[in-house]
Amino acid sequence: MHELSLVNYIDIDLITALQVVLLGFIGGILSGFIGSGGAFFMTPGMMNLGVEGVFAVASNITHKFGKALIGSRKHGEAGNVDKKLAAFLLVTAVIGIQIAVWINSRLFEGGGGGHGEGGGAGANLYISLVFALVLSVVAVSLLRDALRSGGDDGEEVGPSRRIAEFVSSLHLPPVIHFGVADTRVSLWVLMTVGIATGYLAGTIGVGGFIGVPAMIYVFGIPTAVATGTELYLAAFMGAYGAISYAYQGFVDLRLTLLLYLGSLVGIYLGVYGVKVVKEKYIRIVTGLIILLCVISRIIAMPVYLRQLALISYDPGWDTYLNIASKVFLFASGISGALVILYHVIRAYMQRRKIQKTLLVERKLVA
């Protein structure tokens, strides 16, 4: 087992604790609104607070496990979970998670043991690079998809089936049928998607951004079933990832509990927001928030490069880079949360107005 000292854990005072709760609250709103775990915001947010990247990922994947458990249960009641598909994906996702845990822990060990010069910088840089590359592709895809989905009065364009049709035309045996998803998928394609999903979940705490699009565009299954199956899968992936990172000593339960404190409130507001905001605008808001999160990580990268002695500049600039990175991150999360809350409050007020109007009409009729 990897030996860690308490120096690897950040000191949590009241201000830091409130910031982590705020991260959880905003992440919860985004999670309920987007259908993702919100890790794309919470993981870099914790890193901006001084948490080593590997600890941020480990604590967040532990936090994700509980939320996925609740979400998958609700989708299961609605018949949106294909347990057979989740089981096949889980087998290979475990491999991907193990690869990610091994790489992150080795890079952390190689980067030193504390928050000082080079302490964990290798793992921080690696996590930030993977985060920026993957989430940039996701954000651009979301924005492009939203812009081609038609205007306010236009009809929504459904997910393209071109990739799914191409993959099915390859006839790569063995091909497995999944009843709930109503699709047939090659075992080799399942293995590839499963490993990629597990690897990303274990590396940056974001697996659904690969799993859900893959199920929709590659497997050709309905969006509701893709989301429900991914949440069901995420519960098991989160549990395995949490155990794997905890065994290495990288899970800070203080951070996990503080994230829960905020996210369990925020997620209900986000879920309500989905009901009152058009899907096109959900994609646009999500894409812009993710792009700002990516910029936040890119701004922080020179700090890790300097700590690894790959570039040289005055260390005094680290403070300004960290502040700029934090500003971009919180600006993206807070602005996104405010947009969602605005629509939630407006919809609630309109609902109250309609209820009062109906009540007055009933009294007049009586």
Secondary structure, DSSP 4 states (H G I P E B T S, - for coil): -----GGGSPP--HHHHHHHHHHHHHHHHHHHHHSS-SHHHHHHHHHHTT--HHHHHHHHHHHHHHHHHHHHHHHHHTT---HHHHHHHHHHHHHHHHHHHHHHHHHHHHT-SSSSTTTTHHHHHHHHHHHHHHHHHHHHHHHHHHHTS--SSSPPPPPP-HHHHHHHHT--SSEEEETTTTEEEEHHHHHHHHHHHHHHHHHHS--HHHHHHIIIIIS---HHHHHHHHHHHHHHHHHHHHHHHHHHT---HHHHHHHHHHHHHHHHHHHHHHHHS-HHHHHHHHHHHHHHHHHHHHHHHHHHHHHTTSS---TTHHHHHHHHHHHHHHHHHHHHHHHHHHHHHHHHHHHHHHHHHHHHHHHHH-
